Amino acid sequence: MGFQCGIVGLPNVGKSTLFNALTETAAAEAANYPFCTIEPNVGRVAVPDERLDRIAAIAKSAKTLPTQLEFVDIAGLVRGASKGEGLGNQFLANIREVDAIVHVLRCFEGDVTHVDGSVDPLRDADTVETELMIADLDSVERQYDNTAKRAKVGDKEAQRRLAVLEPVVAALRDGRPARSVAIDNEQQALFKGLNLLTAKPVLYVANVEEESAATGNALSEAVRAKAAAEGAGFVVISAAIEAEVASLSDPEEKREFLETLGLRETGLARLIREGYRLLGLITFFTAGPKETRAWTVRDGAKAPEAAGVIHTDFERGFIRAETIAYDDFVALGGEQAAKDAGRMRAEGKEYLVHDGDIFHFRFNV
């Protein structure tokens, strides 16, 4: 199950520096956190999770395998992208393929030329969002007239589709993204089928100068307020620091370097975790002598869906899930102790997976 976060932004805001630091960090830690470059601008990175090592130590596993996210460095956008300016068509095509948008905003002054001649992250955010909304409006307006005609003559499917299109068109014409529209559960499939750019969740990354990496600055605070108002994700990062950290191979040296800057962990670790949260994902584990492994599943998934993440046969022939909560596994000292204490449960097809569950799946194909 792959989940992609597309890294977007105007030219010269630091997004490629950030992506390169992200991928170099992953490559440097490949012994513990598998990484591969699928294309020059696509990389898979491990989701940091301290629970993985604790479970592995208790289970005496030979190796650990974290769950992963995929990041895509998408070509820089310029005004007019929705009309094909610059790399607009390529930008829009690439962003349609991702599950969430990581929007890098320049929150530092300096000599690096800005395409608009000055530093204003809120203006930059509006530039990108406006281009995405224009592209979405063009898409839904082309669908709207035909759907409305069919709905008028009693086409039930068209009527259901129109009930989704109408509020989306209204929002976009009003300058609001599609994700601002309240869509009920029954309409979700139709809404998702529109494949709208502005329906995707957004994580704003405020790229600050090195001195502000721990505390942020006035520009990043403006972005934080914008994210809070929209219910979007938000992370402060210094791409320059991340690039420097990525160049250090010694973990202790990295830790000391971060401490001198008042940082407990890299900004990339926070970005990866926030991307995971933004996508509405949770982690479950499998553990044994050979390996302890973290797996990704959507929040709200039932046990058979989680089993299917491991292998489709597990879902097809699902019988039950033998489940131990993470806290019980750690407190009691492992699977057998949890079993002896009656803390291992046999759960059926309707069981909702909880973050941190440790599973053995029983199946028959």
Secondary structure by P-SEA (a helix, b strand, c coil): cbbbbbbbbcccccaaaaaaaaaaaaaaacccbbbbbccccbbbbbcccaaaaaaaaaacccbbbbbbbbbbbcccccccccccccaaaaaaaaaaaccccbbbbbccccccccccccccaaaaaaaaaaaaaaaaaaaaaaacaaaaaaaaaccaaaaaaaaaaaaaaaaaaaccccccccccccaaaaaaaacccccbbbbbbbcccccccccccaaaaaaaaaaaaacbbbbbbcaaaaaaaaacccaaaaaaaaaaacccccaaaaaaaaaaaaabbbbbbcccccbbbbbbbcccccaaaaaaaacaaaaaaccccccccaaaaaaaccaaaaaaaccccccccccccccbbbbbbbbcc
